[in-house]
Amino acid sequence: MYNHIWKKYLPIIKILMKKSILEEQLLDLNRIDFERAGTGRKAGYKFKIEFTDGKVGNVISGSALAVHLAQVIMEDDNAKQILTNHNFEISLNTKFQLAIRNIAK
């Protein structure tokens, strides 16, 4: 449902993952993209994904948006390489801002 949208954002997400090693990065997403593809506002667009040791380290099954983002990231070889060397927290707030933060190992 959301994979095609996340694939569109993936190149910039990978750049921001690299930059977030030094400081937290924020990406403003286009709300309309998600509202057209999703089930509506009732589903909620807020989530947090913790990537630890190259894997998702928390439960995200309650958010299709988070599950699809994690899938898209894990399917990309370059993104997986970044994840094997660093731990990240990627979160989306209600203002459609994607925050990417490096978590020290």
PyMOL commands that place a pseudoatom at each C-alpha (Angstrom):
pseudoatom trace, name=CA, resn=MET, resi=1, chain=A, elem=C, hetatm=0, pos=[0.000, 0.000, 0.000]
pseudoatom trace, name=CA, resn=TYR, resi=2, chain=A, elem=C, hetatm=0, pos=[2.728, 2.496, 0.975]
pseudoatom trace, name=CA, resn=ASN, resi=3, chain=A, elem=C, hetatm=0, pos=[5.778, 0.775, -0.573]
pseudoatom trace, name=CA, resn=HIS, resi=4, chain=A, elem=C, hetatm=0, pos=[5.745, 2.879, -3.756]
pseudoatom trace, name=CA, resn=ILE, resi=5, chain=A, elem=C, hetatm=0, pos=[5.729, 6.084, -1.690]
pseudoatom trace, name=CA, resn=TRP, resi=6, chain=A, elem=C, hetatm=0, pos=[8.587, 4.964, 0.534]
pseudoatom trace, name=CA, resn=LYS, resi=7, chain=A, elem=C, hetatm=0, pos=[10.605, 3.884, -2.527]
pseudoatom trace, name=CA, resn=LYS, resi=8, chain=A, elem=C, hetatm=0, pos=[10.238, 7.437, -3.844]
pseudoatom trace, name=CA, resn=TYR, resi=9, chain=A, elem=C, hetatm=0, pos=[11.717, 8.808, -0.603]
pseudoatom trace, name=CA, resn=LEU, resi=10, chain=A, elem=C, hetatm=0, pos=[14.353, 6.080, -0.126]
pseudoatom trace, name=CA, resn=PRO, resi=11, chain=A, elem=C, hetatm=0, pos=[17.299, 7.866, -1.841]
pseudoatom trace, name=CA, resn=ILE, resi=12, chain=A, elem=C, hetatm=0, pos=[16.966, 10.893, 0.459]
pseudoatom trace, name=CA, resn=ILE, resi=13, chain=A, elem=C, hetatm=0, pos=[16.309, 8.675, 3.494]
pseudoatom trace, name=CA, resn=LYS, resi=14, chain=A, elem=C, hetatm=0, pos=[19.612, 6.874, 2.859]
pseudoatom trace, name=CA, resn=ILE, resi=15, chain=A, elem=C, hetatm=0, pos=[21.472, 10.191, 2.607]
pseudoatom trace, name=CA, resn=LEU, resi=16, chain=A, elem=C, hetatm=0, pos=[19.864, 11.379, 5.831]
pseudoatom trace, name=CA, resn=MET, resi=17, chain=A, elem=C, hetatm=0, pos=[20.720, 8.102, 7.568]
pseudoatom trace, name=CA, resn=LYS, resi=18, chain=A, elem=C, hetatm=0, pos=[24.376, 8.761, 6.795]
pseudoatom trace, name=CA, resn=LYS, resi=19, chain=A, elem=C, hetatm=0, pos=[24.112, 12.390, 7.932]
pseudoatom trace, name=CA, resn=SER, resi=20, chain=A, elem=C, hetatm=0, pos=[22.278, 11.390, 11.113]
pseudoatom trace, name=CA, resn=ILE, resi=21, chain=A, elem=C, hetatm=0, pos=[25.406, 9.628, 12.351]
pseudoatom trace, name=CA, resn=LEU, resi=22, chain=A, elem=C, hetatm=0, pos=[26.547, 13.102, 13.421]
pseudoatom trace, name=CA, resn=GLU, resi=23, chain=A, elem=C, hetatm=0, pos=[23.203, 14.760, 14.221]
pseudoatom trace, name=CA, resn=GLU, resi=24, chain=A, elem=C, hetatm=0, pos=[19.465, 14.082, 14.008]
pseudoatom trace, name=CA, resn=GLN, resi=25, chain=A, elem=C, hetatm=0, pos=[17.933, 14.690, 10.585]
pseudoatom trace, name=CA, resn=LEU, resi=26, chain=A, elem=C, hetatm=0, pos=[14.388, 15.766, 9.727]
pseudoatom trace, name=CA, resn=LEU, resi=27, chain=A, elem=C, hetatm=0, pos=[12.600, 15.176, 6.419]
pseudoatom trace, name=CA, resn=ASP, resi=28, chain=A, elem=C, hetatm=0, pos=[9.302, 16.872, 5.591]
pseudoatom trace, name=CA, resn=LEU, resi=29, chain=A, elem=C, hetatm=0, pos=[7.084, 14.419, 3.714]
pseudoatom trace, name=CA, resn=ASN, resi=30, chain=A, elem=C, hetatm=0, pos=[4.152, 15.196, 1.435]
pseudoatom trace, name=CA, resn=ARG, resi=31, chain=A, elem=C, hetatm=0, pos=[1.011, 14.445, 3.471]
pseudoatom trace, name=CA, resn=ILE, resi=32, chain=A, elem=C, hetatm=0, pos=[-1.135, 14.095, 0.329]
pseudoatom trace, name=CA, resn=ASP, resi=33, chain=A, elem=C, hetatm=0, pos=[0.939, 11.111, -0.902]
pseudoatom trace, name=CA, resn=PHE, resi=34, chain=A, elem=C, hetatm=0, pos=[0.070, 9.166, 2.216]
pseudoatom trace, name=CA, resn=GLU, resi=35, chain=A, elem=C, hetatm=0, pos=[-3.534, 10.250, 2.534]
pseudoatom trace, name=CA, resn=ARG, resi=36, chain=A, elem=C, hetatm=0, pos=[-4.275, 9.149, -1.042]
pseudoatom trace, name=CA, resn=ALA, resi=37, chain=A, elem=C, hetatm=0, pos=[-2.663, 5.756, -0.546]
pseudoatom trace, name=CA, resn=GLY, resi=38, chain=A, elem=C, hetatm=0, pos=[-3.876, 5.081, 2.984]
pseudoatom trace, name=CA, resn=THR, resi=39, chain=A, elem=C, hetatm=0, pos=[-7.041, 4.241, 4.788]
pseudoatom trace, name=CA, resn=GLY, resi=40, chain=A, elem=C, hetatm=0, pos=[-7.530, 7.745, 6.120]
pseudoatom trace, name=CA, resn=ARG, resi=41, chain=A, elem=C, hetatm=0, pos=[-6.566, 9.734, 9.151]
pseudoatom trace, name=CA, resn=LYS, resi=42, chain=A, elem=C, hetatm=0, pos=[-8.219, 7.337, 11.571]
pseudoatom trace, name=CA, resn=ALA, resi=43, chain=A, elem=C, hetatm=0, pos=[-5.427, 4.831, 11.023]
pseudoatom trace, name=CA, resn=GLY, resi=44, chain=A, elem=C, hetatm=0, pos=[-2.897, 7.317, 12.378]
pseudoatom trace, name=CA, resn=TYR, resi=45, chain=A, elem=C, hetatm=0, pos=[0.386, 8.168, 10.744]
pseudoatom trace, name=CA, resn=LYS, resi=46, chain=A, elem=C, hetatm=0, pos=[2.614, 8.390, 13.808]
pseudoatom trace, name=CA, resn=PHE, resi=47, chain=A, elem=C, hetatm=0, pos=[5.213, 5.657, 14.410]
pseudoatom trace, name=CA, resn=LYS, resi=48, chain=A, elem=C, hetatm=0, pos=[8.713, 4.833, 15.641]
pseudoatom trace, name=CA, resn=ILE, resi=49, chain=A, elem=C, hetatm=0, pos=[11.020, 2.156, 14.219]
pseudoatom trace, name=CA, resn=GLU, resi=50, chain=A, elem=C, hetatm=0, pos=[14.186, 1.104, 16.019]
pseudoatom trace, name=CA, resn=PHE, resi=51, chain=A, elem=C, hetatm=0, pos=[16.813, -0.512, 13.815]
pseudoatom trace, name=CA, resn=THR, resi=52, chain=A, elem=C, hetatm=0, pos=[19.267, -2.444, 15.987]
pseudoatom trace, name=CA, resn=ASP, resi=53, chain=A, elem=C, hetatm=0, pos=[22.087, -4.611, 14.635]
pseudoatom trace, name=CA, resn=GLY, resi=54, chain=A, elem=C, hetatm=0, pos=[20.646, -4.496, 11.118]
pseudoatom trace, name=CA, resn=LYS, resi=55, chain=A, elem=C, hetatm=0, pos=[17.118, -5.545, 12.174]
pseudoatom trace, name=CA, resn=VAL, resi=56, chain=A, elem=C, hetatm=0, pos=[13.908, -3.961, 13.391]
pseudoatom trace, name=CA, resn=GLY, resi=57, chain=A, elem=C, hetatm=0, pos=[14.217, -3.971, 17.176]
pseudoatom trace, name=CA, resn=ASN, resi=58, chain=A, elem=C, hetatm=0, pos=[10.685, -3.042, 18.212]
pseudoatom trace, name=CA, resn=VAL, resi=59, chain=A, elem=C, hetatm=0, pos=[7.107, -4.067, 17.417]
pseudoatom trace, name=CA, resn=ILE, resi=60, chain=A, elem=C, hetatm=0, pos=[5.749, -2.086, 14.446]
pseudoatom trace, name=CA, resn=SER, resi=61, chain=A, elem=C, hetatm=0, pos=[3.015, -4.442, 13.253]
pseudoatom trace, name=CA, resn=GLY, resi=62, chain=A, elem=C, hetatm=0, pos=[0.311, -1.996, 14.367]
pseudoatom trace, name=CA, resn=SER, resi=63, chain=A, elem=C, hetatm=0, pos=[1.335, 0.534, 11.718]
pseudoatom trace, name=CA, resn=ALA, resi=64, chain=A, elem=C, hetatm=0, pos=[1.219, -0.418, 8.035]
pseudoatom trace, name=CA, resn=LEU, resi=65, chain=A, elem=C, hetatm=0, pos=[3.140, 2.761, 7.297]
pseudoatom trace, name=CA, resn=ALA, resi=66, chain=A, elem=C, hetatm=0, pos=[6.014, 1.685, 9.559]
pseudoatom trace, name=CA, resn=VAL, resi=67, chain=A, elem=C, hetatm=0, pos=[5.985, -1.920, 8.317]
pseudoatom trace, name=CA, resn=HIS, resi=68, chain=A, elem=C, hetatm=0, pos=[6.229, -0.811, 4.689]
pseudoatom trace, name=CA, resn=LEU, resi=69, chain=A, elem=C, hetatm=0, pos=[9.037, 1.658, 5.419]
pseudoatom trace, name=CA, resn=ALA, resi=70, chain=A, elem=C, hetatm=0, pos=[10.997, -1.042, 7.250]
pseudoatom trace, name=CA, resn=GLN, resi=71, chain=A, elem=C, hetatm=0, pos=[10.468, -3.434, 4.308]
pseudoatom trace, name=CA, resn=VAL, resi=72, chain=A, elem=C, hetatm=0, pos=[11.663, -0.902, 1.757]
pseudoatom trace, name=CA, resn=ILE, resi=73, chain=A, elem=C, hetatm=0, pos=[14.755, -0.076, 3.812]
pseudoatom trace, name=CA, resn=MET, resi=74, chain=A, elem=C, hetatm=0, pos=[15.606, -3.729, 4.497]
pseudoatom trace, name=CA, resn=GLU, resi=75, chain=A, elem=C, hetatm=0, pos=[15.241, -4.640, 0.795]
pseudoatom trace, name=CA, resn=ASP, resi=76, chain=A, elem=C, hetatm=0, pos=[17.828, -2.039, -0.244]
pseudoatom trace, name=CA, resn=ASP, resi=77, chain=A, elem=C, hetatm=0, pos=[21.420, -3.304, -0.144]
pseudoatom trace, name=CA, resn=ASN, resi=78, chain=A, elem=C, hetatm=0, pos=[22.962, 0.118, 0.515]
pseudoatom trace, name=CA, resn=ALA, resi=79, chain=A, elem=C, hetatm=0, pos=[20.535, 0.881, 3.328]
pseudoatom trace, name=CA, resn=LYS, resi=80, chain=A, elem=C, hetatm=0, pos=[21.164, -2.540, 4.885]
pseudoatom trace, name=CA, resn=GLN, resi=81, chain=A, elem=C, hetatm=0, pos=[24.893, -1.814, 4.800]
pseudoatom trace, name=CA, resn=ILE, resi=82, chain=A, elem=C, hetatm=0, pos=[24.330, 1.428, 6.729]
pseudoatom trace, name=CA, resn=LEU, resi=83, chain=A, elem=C, hetatm=0, pos=[22.169, -0.460, 9.252]
pseudoatom trace, name=CA, resn=THR, resi=84, chain=A, elem=C, hetatm=0, pos=[24.830, -3.080, 9.899]
pseudoatom trace, name=CA, resn=ASN, resi=85, chain=A, elem=C, hetatm=0, pos=[27.263, -0.395, 11.062]
pseudoatom trace, name=CA, resn=HIS, resi=86, chain=A, elem=C, hetatm=0, pos=[24.896, 1.870, 13.006]
pseudoatom trace, name=CA, resn=ASN, resi=87, chain=A, elem=C, hetatm=0, pos=[21.663, 1.730, 15.004]
pseudoatom trace, name=CA, resn=PHE, resi=88, chain=A, elem=C, hetatm=0, pos=[18.881, 4.156, 14.141]
pseudoatom trace, name=CA, resn=GLU, resi=89, chain=A, elem=C, hetatm=0, pos=[15.534, 5.344, 15.363]
pseudoatom trace, name=CA, resn=ILE, resi=90, chain=A, elem=C, hetatm=0, pos=[13.248, 6.512, 12.577]
pseudoatom trace, name=CA, resn=SER, resi=91, chain=A, elem=C, hetatm=0, pos=[10.016, 8.161, 13.624]
pseudoatom trace, name=CA, resn=LEU, resi=92, chain=A, elem=C, hetatm=0, pos=[7.142, 9.962, 11.963]
pseudoatom trace, name=CA, resn=ASN, resi=93, chain=A, elem=C, hetatm=0, pos=[5.175, 12.652, 13.748]
pseudoatom trace, name=CA, resn=THR, resi=94, chain=A, elem=C, hetatm=0, pos=[1.689, 13.990, 13.051]
pseudoatom trace, name=CA, resn=LYS, resi=95, chain=A, elem=C, hetatm=0, pos=[3.172, 16.857, 10.996]
pseudoatom trace, name=CA, resn=PHE, resi=96, chain=A, elem=C, hetatm=0, pos=[4.545, 14.301, 8.505]
pseudoatom trace, name=CA, resn=GLN, resi=97, chain=A, elem=C, hetatm=0, pos=[8.125, 14.904, 9.536]
pseudoatom trace, name=CA, resn=LEU, resi=98, chain=A, elem=C, hetatm=0, pos=[10.385, 11.871, 9.412]
pseudoatom trace, name=CA, resn=ALA, resi=99, chain=A, elem=C, hetatm=0, pos=[13.083, 12.092, 12.081]
pseudoatom trace, name=CA, resn=ILE, resi=100, chain=A, elem=C, hetatm=0, pos=[16.205, 9.954, 11.714]
pseudoatom trace, name=CA, resn=ARG, resi=101, chain=A, elem=C, hetatm=0, pos=[18.430, 9.623, 14.750]
pseudoatom trace, name=CA, resn=ASN, resi=102, chain=A, elem=C, hetatm=0, pos=[21.583, 7.607, 15.303]
pseudoatom trace, name=CA, resn=ILE, resi=103, chain=A, elem=C, hetatm=0, pos=[21.469, 5.538, 18.484]
pseudoatom trace, name=CA, resn=ALA, resi=104, chain=A, elem=C, hetatm=0, pos=[24.864, 4.720, 19.983]
pseudoatom trace, name=CA, resn=LYS, resi=105, chain=A, elem=C, hetatm=0, pos=[25.593, 0.996, 20.167]
for i in range(1, 105): cmd.bond("trace and resi %d" % i, "trace and resi %d" % (i + 1))
show_as sticks, trace
zoom trace
